[in-house]
Amino acid sequence: MAVLVVGGSGFLGRELVGQSLAAGHQVAATCLTQPPDLVGPAWHALDVRDRRQVADLVTAIEPDVVINAAYRKADWSSTADGAAHVALAAASAGARLVHVSSDAVFSGAAVRYDETSVPDPIAPYGAAKAAAETAVTAICPDAVIARTSLIIGDGGSVHEQRVRALATGRMSGVLFTDEVRCPVHVADLAAALLELASSDHAGIHHVAGADAVSRHELGTLIARRDGLDAAALPSGRRAGTDLPGPLDVRLDCTATRQRLRTELRGARQFLGH
Ligand SMILES: NC(=O)c1ccc[n+]([C@@H]2O[C@H](COP(=O)([O-])OP(=O)(O)OC[C@H]3O[C@@H](n4cnc5c(N)ncnc54)[C@H](OP(=O)(O)O)[C@@H]3O)[C@@H](O)[C@H]2O)c1
């Protein structure tokens, strides 16, 4: 299978590239700035905000599958317009599209959300991800849209780096006890996305971990795994702050799990408890 990973230089993108290569796929990948130190794929510079650039690259590569893991949290154009440009290019090349979305499309008012839940974003990032979903669905009705939650690895994610910095006093701030998500391991997520890519499933899928944990519990699990003093992690409540975004969002993945062979472990399991 010829796979194009858009945003291949990102945290999830690098895992997708690695697993695709290990599975024997022909892999091309994109970065916005600089290709990472990862040999194997053909690297291409790509700015998804440029519709023509995206179309030209996808036409030149002729991939069977495009997986879009590119985004920039504070940039509507990269996250929303860029997703539409990738969908247009995939549709015109006849490639299957797997688009990565987020639990940030939900407000948290309902706490638990399944694949039939309608987005009700309350912050700019969630609104851009919801707009991207709408564009992808309209342009590529057969695409998979995979909503996920906090992506954790074996040390390399931004979330793990922040916990280490907080636990060692290199950073100030707190981990919220009332902000709850269903973190997923990057290896499980990438495997699930590749499994969905080679299936004929379409539409919204929820691809998150089995455990709902607060940011503070997640930090504690990471600190313990890394041999750090979890008691040193500062805690606090997010409710009452003026930070934009939802408090408690739990992706119900029941329907997606029934379709997948890939196990989506919970944070308590993959972080060692
Ligand atoms: N991280 C999480 O906890 C989390 C949670 C829920 C959902 N998600 C979703 O998961 C996906 C991947 O997240 P991630 O954490 O792997 O992201 P990441 O590490 O920040 O990587 C983002 C990727 O997008 C690329 N990019 C940014 N702006 C671009 C542009 N204008 N044109 C082309 N490429 C651009 C970056 O390229 P450069 O490396 O060159 O800058 C990088 O390859 C995203 O769709 C995100 O919304 C993430």
The ligand as an SDF file (V2000), in Angstrom:
LIG
                    3D

 48 52  0  0  0  0  0  0  0  0999 V2000
   -1.3300   15.5820   20.8940 N   0  0  0  0  0  0  0  0  0  0  0  0
   -2.4860   15.2910   21.4630 C   0  0  0  0  0  0  0  0  0  0  0  0
   -2.5770   15.0280   22.6730 O   0  0  0  0  0  0  0  0  0  0  0  0
   -3.7480   15.2540   20.6090 C   0  0  0  0  0  0  0  0  0  0  0  0
   -4.9840   15.0600   21.2330 C   0  0  0  0  0  0  0  0  0  0  0  0
   -6.1280   14.9410   20.4390 C   0  0  0  0  0  0  0  0  0  0  0  0
   -6.0190   15.0260   19.0530 C   0  0  0  0  0  0  0  0  0  0  0  0
   -4.8070   15.2450   18.4840 N   0  0  0  0  0  0  0  0  0  0  0  0
   -4.7230   15.3270   17.0200 C   0  0  0  0  0  0  0  0  0  0  0  0
   -3.7280   14.4200   16.5970 O   0  0  0  0  0  0  0  0  0  0  0  0
   -3.0880   14.9080   15.4150 C   0  0  0  0  0  0  0  0  0  0  0  0
   -1.5870   14.8390   15.5760 C   0  0  0  0  0  0  0  0  0  0  0  0
   -1.1830   15.4920   16.7490 O   0  0  0  0  0  0  0  0  0  0  0  0
    0.3560   15.5340   17.1880 P   0  0  0  0  0  0  0  0  0  0  0  0
    0.3860   15.7290   18.6540 O   0  0  0  0  0  0  0  0  0  0  0  0
    1.0940   14.4060   16.5740 O   0  0  0  0  0  0  0  0  0  0  0  0
    0.8200   16.8980   16.5000 O   0  0  0  0  0  0  0  0  0  0  0  0
    2.2810   17.5530   16.4220 P   0  0  0  0  0  0  0  0  0  0  0  0
    3.2940   16.6960   17.0780 O   0  0  0  0  0  0  0  0  0  0  0  0
    2.1600   18.9660   16.8670 O   0  0  0  0  0  0  0  0  0  0  0  0
    2.5820   17.5360   14.8440 O   0  0  0  0  0  0  0  0  0  0  0  0
    1.8720   18.3750   13.9860 C   0  0  0  0  0  0  0  0  0  0  0  0
    2.3090   18.1050   12.5680 C   0  0  0  0  0  0  0  0  0  0  0  0
    1.6240   19.0140   11.6980 O   0  0  0  0  0  0  0  0  0  0  0  0
    2.5830   19.6740   10.8840 C   0  0  0  0  0  0  0  0  0  0  0  0
    2.0620   20.9840   10.5250 N   0  0  0  0  0  0  0  0  0  0  0  0
    1.7330   22.0310   11.3270 C   0  0  0  0  0  0  0  0  0  0  0  0
    1.2550   23.0480   10.5920 N   0  0  0  0  0  0  0  0  0  0  0  0
    1.2880   22.6420    9.3020 C   0  0  0  0  0  0  0  0  0  0  0  0
    0.9710   23.2540    8.0670 C   0  0  0  0  0  0  0  0  0  0  0  0
    0.4790   24.5040    7.9880 N   0  0  0  0  0  0  0  0  0  0  0  0
    1.1560   22.5460    6.9350 N   0  0  0  0  0  0  0  0  0  0  0  0
    1.6470   21.2810    6.9750 C   0  0  0  0  0  0  0  0  0  0  0  0
    1.9820   20.6480    8.1050 N   0  0  0  0  0  0  0  0  0  0  0  0
    1.8080   21.3290    9.2640 C   0  0  0  0  0  0  0  0  0  0  0  0
    3.8640   19.7220   11.7140 C   0  0  0  0  0  0  0  0  0  0  0  0
    4.9840   19.9280   10.8640 O   0  0  0  0  0  0  0  0  0  0  0  0
    6.4020   20.4300   11.4970 P   0  0  0  0  0  0  0  0  0  0  0  0
    6.8950   19.2940   12.3580 O   0  0  0  0  0  0  0  0  0  0  0  0
    7.2900   20.6570   10.3380 O   0  0  0  0  0  0  0  0  0  0  0  0
    6.0820   21.6700   12.2870 O   0  0  0  0  0  0  0  0  0  0  0  0
    3.8100   18.3080   12.3080 C   0  0  0  0  0  0  0  0  0  0  0  0
    4.2290   17.3630   11.3510 O   0  0  0  0  0  0  0  0  0  0  0  0
   -3.6960   16.3020   15.1740 C   0  0  0  0  0  0  0  0  0  0  0  0
   -4.7420   16.1880   14.2380 O   0  0  0  0  0  0  0  0  0  0  0  0
   -4.2910   16.6920   16.5270 C   0  0  0  0  0  0  0  0  0  0  0  0
   -5.3900   17.5720   16.3880 O   0  0  0  0  0  0  0  0  0  0  0  0
   -3.6750   15.3760   19.2180 C   0  0  0  0  0  0  0  0  0  0  0  0
  1  2  1  0
  2  3  2  0
  2  4  1  0
  4  5  1  0
  4 48  2  0
  5  6  2  0
  6  7  1  0
  7  8  2  0
  8  9  1  0
  8 48  1  0
  9 10  1  0
  9 46  1  0
 10 11  1  0
 11 12  1  0
 11 44  1  0
 12 13  1  0
 13 14  1  0
 14 15  2  0
 14 16  1  0
 14 17  1  0
 17 18  1  0
 18 19  2  0
 18 20  1  0
 18 21  1  0
 21 22  1  0
 22 23  1  0
 23 24  1  0
 23 42  1  0
 24 25  1  0
 25 26  1  0
 25 36  1  0
 26 27  1  0
 26 35  1  0
 27 28  2  0
 28 29  1  0
 29 30  1  0
 29 35  2  0
 30 31  1  0
 30 32  2  0
 32 33  1  0
 33 34  2  0
 34 35  1  0
 36 37  1  0
 36 42  1  0
 37 38  1  0
 38 39  2  0
 38 40  1  0
 38 41  1  0
 42 43  1  0
 44 45  1  0
 44 46  1  0
 46 47  1  0
M  CHG  2   8   1  16  -1
M  END
$$$$
